[in-house]
Amino acid sequence: MHIIRLKGISKRIKIGFNEEKQRGTRIEVDVEIYTDLSNVAKSDSLKGGIDYTKIYNIVYGEMKRELSTIESLCFNIHSTLKNSFPGKKIRVIVRKPHPPLGGEVQSAEVEIEE
């Protein structure tokens, strides 16, 4: 099994509650798709591979939606990727750096893998 990984897809979006939603916040998304890369690696051709641009466009498209929680965003991204790449194990992590929790916190994250 091989892994295609896109890390740190980021965008400032309207997510959260109250002031945070009004001003927007930077969100980061990591995606992993577990697949067989043997044919692509041996042939050095994209035929039969996974298009990274398609992954990026799915994530970016979901980030355009106005939501309140990173849980919803993570679920929506994961669901859309599962529909686009059926039969593949997919892992999505949505990260909110430095969430406003009243103290120092590096990030809040939600992860879905199946």
Secondary structure, DSSP 8 states (H G I E B T S, - for coil): -EEEEEEEEEEEE--SSTHHHHH-EEEEEEEEEEE--HHHHHHTS-TTS--HHHHHHHHHHHHTS--S-HHHHHHHHHHHHHHHSTT-EEEEEEEEES--SSS--SEEEEEEE-
